[in-house]
Amino acid sequence: MAESREKKVILLVGGSGYLGLHLLEDLASPTCDCTLAYTYNSHPAPAELVDKLPNVLAFHLDLRSGEGLQEISKSLGTPDVLINCAAISVPRACEQEPEAAKAINVPTVLVQWLNDLGAAQPPFLIHLSTDQVYKGDKSFYEEKDETKPVNTYGETKVMAEKYIQSNYDHYAILRSSIIYGPQPFIPLPKTLPLQWIDGVLSSGSGADFFEDEYRCPVYVKDVVQAIKLLMEKHFCGMRPMYLLLNIGGPDRLSRAAMAETVAQVRGYDTKLVRRVSSQTAVNRGVVSPPDISMDVSKIVAELNMKMTDFATGVAMTLSSK
């Protein structure tokens, strides 16, 4: 049976990924008086996650077929908020399996399910998109700029945005840059970007880093905070919302500049960072946009928040090492 509506119900789709785990850790705190649930698919709910969050519900969900949504409806009823972090987000993987990327990255099944619930007040959908919807031939893209992706990942994300905008009435779409930060409370088996850079530089061996591809890397806890502030707007009765927001850090940086910042913060020799052009790279299996830095003034004004500068984020990320 669905629970009483005394508590707000938050459903996190894609809860076992990097951002999802950071969201779960924050939202599962005693200060959040809500019923919290998450879904998983390719990464089954780890026993450690179940043990650490015994009061958080876990559901298997296949985003291609919708298998699992009926069980969610039965157990939760209608969620107040659905946060969609699920995606095939590795651009090379999207090039290799474009149909799978489309099926998972375009939330057709989720949106149809939300509409079919027939709620008098539609659930608030917070959907994670990407800076790779932009072509990459200018600096500091604004939300109003044309979307013209150069790879399959970006194409599927544009399709997702358009589908939501055409078929749903209460949403916030966040076009996110590279998300960096510490390992979540249950560490992922993969090496995270900053931690990899730190490992390479600390060994004294150095590495090549592209100096001509630009992003606005965003600290993971800023993304969590933005999502929480959006939920507050919803719970305060601001509906319907039709928000499209860039979310990134305040700094436009190449990968070389990111690595140099890590070196400076950690006290390594910046000469270990070898600046190279992306044009010298061997076939990467995917086209990468040269400059998809974003203007984030809209989200800063909308949510009255300050984005963490990269050097500070690096220091906070690596302080425990």
RARATA-V535517 format. One line per field, one symbol per residue. ss: DSSP state (~ for helix, > for strand, _ for the rest). Layout:
# RARATA-V535517
ss = ???
This chain:
# RARATA-V535517
ss = _______>>>>>>____~~~~~~~~~~______>>>>>>>______~~~~~~____>>>>________~~~~~~~~____>>>>______~~~~~~_~~~~~~~~__~~~~~~~~~_______>>>>>>>~~~___>___>__________~~~~~~~~~~~~~~~~___>>>>>>__>>____________~~~~~~~~~~____>>>>___>>__>>~~~~~~~~~~~~~~~~______>>>>>>_____>>~~~~~~~~~~~~___~~~>>>>_~~~__________>__>__~~~~~~~______~~~~~~~~~___
